[in-house]
Amino acid sequence: MADKTSAILISYVYLPLFLENRPKYHYRDWVLDSGAFSAHNSGKTIKLQEYINACKNLLSSDPTLTEVFALDVIGDWQASLRNTEEMWRQGVPAIPTYHTGEPKEALIEIARKYPKIALGGAVGMNAKAKLDWTAKCFSAVWPKRIHGLGFGTERPIMTFPFHSVDATNWEADTCRFGKWKAFGYGETGSMSIRGGKQNLRAEVLYYLDLEERARGRWRKEMAKLDTEGPTVRLAVISNGRELRAFPLKQTSN
């Protein structure tokens, strides 16, 4: 039986802890997020040049780092676009993000300029509103490689041909609320098994199965984006000390 390992999404905010502890992890590859949202919420500042330097160093020295996201300026899409432009100018192929509430021209602009974009800011929206907003985005720029920030549940994954997705709520839902997808949550209700020290292997296997179904569901669509054909991976997010798995569907670059 093939060894099933996950990919990892790491926030730049937690990068030092990840680099210190990653010999403990078993993973396929990883992507680096700027951590702008986390930094904004905590009152921290991420300096663009320091982030660029870290990205360049890691991309040149670590073949398992496959993608990096541009440094957002929360609430200012034009400043975010300038950051993306500067990262590319310095040789970092950063993925820009279009957020809810931003003008449509921002989406069109980044889709026109860059090979892959991300959709973000939809965490916390009700399910219908989130799907409606996503549909409008896809209708505006598809076919396009699109990453879904916070789109790690089955419905959006199986509704839209995302190039990749991530989410963290699956772990919180399981440990805090007993929402074990592997044991039929949504069909039989939640379980009483809760707490932060749960063995989540069953949930990881559930999402590995989901990525297999997503691979089949979007094979033709992914072929439009990459002539080598699609692959679907499971990704995990790390806070530097612990790994948290989530589904990620992505075509090889």
Buried (B, 14 or more C-beta within 10 A) or exposed (E): EEEEBBBBBBBBBBBEBBBEBBEEBEBBBBBBBBBBBBBBEEEEEBEBEEBBEBBBEBBEEBEEBBBBBBBBBBEEBEEBBBBBBBBBEBEBBBBBBBBBEBEEEBBEBBBEEBEBBBBBBBBEBEEEEBBEBBEEBBEEBBEBBBBBBBBBBBEBBBBBBBBBBBBBBBBEBBBEEBBBBBBEBEEEEBBEEBEEEBEBEEBBBBBBBBBEBBBEBBEEBBEBBBEEEBEBBBBBBBBBEBBBBBBBBBBEE
